[in-house]
Amino acid sequence: MNNKLGGYYHCSIGLDLDTNQLTRLYPVGLNTMYKHCKYEIQVEPMTCKRENSYKPVRTRFIGKQQREETDLLLNKIPITTIDRLNDDRLSMGIVDASSKKLLVQTNMQEVYATQSCLFDDVVVAKPIIRSHADSVHKDIRIQFEDKRTDQGYRNLSYNESHFYIGLERNGCLPNTYNSPKWDRLIVGNLRNHRSTFIGLCLFKSKQ
């Protein structure tokens, strides 16, 4: 929720085809930009150099492309590490996640508002769903080996919306993403938590 703009917005990460750099856009209206699509975007001057972040002014949809085309573009970006991103004071990058594990943690202490029988004074209990994570009461994390850490691995929150949608519909993670072929991960850090990185998107390397 952006109180200043009076509505709900999200940020979108994409690839600038002119510079071959990952680029963050904010604020982006809900349901206005999608994966594997090309847009022509007019932006205001950079709002945050470290994040390579821009505020979009006008957006024009150009067309869709195949996932394989997106993978080819992303594979042109050099692989880095989270430590190197921190050292270079960057907020986005692509890391090697060939040793990954996808973890789903269920919060068993949630009281489901849909169970109206729990509330004697309520005729119909209507849940307030703030996100896909809230609606399925699960936390998806991606864990991958990193010898530079004390524990020997990274354990990042992973928030791709279609994972949550898949959990809602199927009750499980898509098996394809557990394949070793999905060995590249786009990571980014939270604007107000510079050292806290999250997993943004898994894709295949072209080795």
Residue pairs with C-beta under 8 A, 6 or more apart in sequence:
1 7
1 8
2 8
2 9
2 27
5 27
7 29
8 30
9 26
9 27
9 28
9 29
9 30
10 26
10 27
10 28
10 30
11 24
11 25
11 26
11 27
11 28
11 53
12 24
12 25
12 26
12 28
12 33
13 22
13 23
13 24
13 25
13 92
13 186
13 188
13 200
13 201
14 22
14 23
14 25
14 33
14 39
15 21
15 22
15 23
15 73
15 74
15 77
16 22
16 23
17 38
17 73
20 76
20 77
21 52
21 77
22 52
22 77
22 92
22 93
22 94
22 186
23 52
23 53
23 54
24 48
24 51
24 52
24 53
24 54
24 91
24 92
24 188
25 33
25 41
25 43
25 53
25 54
25 55
25 56
26 47
26 53
26 54
26 55
27 55
27 56
28 56
32 59
33 39
33 59
35 70
35 201
36 64
36 65
36 66
36 67
36 69
36 70
37 61
37 62
37 63
37 64
37 65
38 61
38 62
38 63
38 64
38 65
39 59
39 60
39 61
39 62
40 59
40 60
40 62
41 54
41 56
41 58
41 59
41 60
42 56
42 57
42 58
42 59
43 54
43 55
43 56
43 57
44 54
44 55
44 57
45 54
46 52
46 53
46 54
47 53
47 54
47 55
48 191
50 89
50 90
50 91
51 91
51 92
51 191
52 90
52 91
52 92
70 203
71 203
71 204
71 206
72 206
74 94
74 184
74 186
74 203
75 184
75 205
75 206
77 93
77 94
78 94
79 94
79 95
79 96
79 184
80 93
80 94
80 95
81 95
81 146
81 148
82 93
82 95
82 146
82 154
82 187
82 197
83 148
84 93
85 91
85 92
85 93
85 187
85 189
85 197
86 194
86 195
91 188
91 189
91 191
91 194
92 186
92 187
92 188
92 189
93 186
93 187
94 184
94 185
94 186
94 187
95 144
95 184
95 185
95 187
96 144
96 183
96 184
96 185
97 142
97 144
97 182
97 183
97 184
97 185
97 202
98 144
98 180
98 183
99 144
99 145
100 142
100 143
100 144
100 182
100 183
100 185
100 202
101 142
101 143
101 144
102 140
102 141
102 142
102 143
102 158
102 173
102 177
102 178
103 140
103 141
103 142
103 143
103 155
104 138
104 139
104 140
104 141
104 167
104 173
105 138
105 139
105 141
106 137
106 138
106 139
107 137
107 138
107 139
110 137
111 118
112 127
112 137
113 125
113 126
113 127
113 128
114 125
114 127
115 125
116 122
116 123
116 124
116 125
118 125
119 125
127 135
129 135
131 164
132 161
132 164
132 165
132 167
132 168
133 139
133 140
133 159
133 164
135 164
135 168
136 164
136 167
136 168
138 164
138 167
139 157
140 157
140 158
140 159
140 160
140 163
140 164
140 167
140 173
141 155
141 156
141 157
141 158
142 155
142 156
142 158
142 185
142 199
142 202
143 153
143 154
143 155
143 156
144 153
144 154
144 185
145 152
145 153
146 152
146 153
146 154
154 197
156 187
156 197
156 198
156 199
157 198
157 199
158 198
158 199
159 198
159 199
159 200
160 199
160 200
160 201
160 202
163 173
163 174
163 177
166 172
166 173
166 174
167 173
176 182
177 202
181 204
182 202
182 203
182 204
183 204
183 205
184 202
184 203
184 204
184 205
185 199
185 200
185 201
185 202
186 199
186 200
186 201
186 203
187 197
187 198
187 199
187 200
188 197
188 198
188 200
189 195
189 196
189 197
189 198
190 196
190 198
